[in-house]
């Protein structure tokens, strides 16, 4: 099933805007806000993400390189507050298809290692701290708008993802599959040199 989703994503989003032998430098900024109203209290989570990338375009349509993600989130559940910092480092491969001189669509497949640190407070009183390590993988389709000479804007509204975390302070293994089209917005810039 996962292989079929990957093949489908790569076949739907294809060709390159830059030329073979160029270096891609770019990054995205993302923000997610989620609120769940309950009878007792409201659960609210805000997440900010920055994800730079550097890659080499080894074919007119294919780019491979390194990606990094720094993510910070804050959850408030009445007086109970949680803060999480997440760091991801891995590799990506991108397949790009130009629609015309201005617009291209692409799909990024990324995978790597992640580390997370979580602190919990109750009305300002420290409760706990935990650390976790794991892996991640994801496919993100996006739109590229060429502004001038390979410099442009990237827009995406979600993707497919899978991640695992093993929490050190507890005997807990966490895994998550996400299909979040329309729930997140990422805006980024990129430049081919």
Secondary structure, 3 states (H helix, E strand, C coil): CHHHHHHHHHHHCCCCCCCCCCEEEEEEEEEEEEEEECCCCEEEEEEEEEEEEEEEECCCCEEEEEEEEEEEEEEEECCEEEEEEEEEEEEEEEEEEECCCCEEEEEEEEEEEEEEEEEEEECCEEEEEEEEEEEEEEEEEEEEEEEECCEEEEEECCCEEEEEEEECCCCEEEEEEEECCCCCEEEEEEEEC
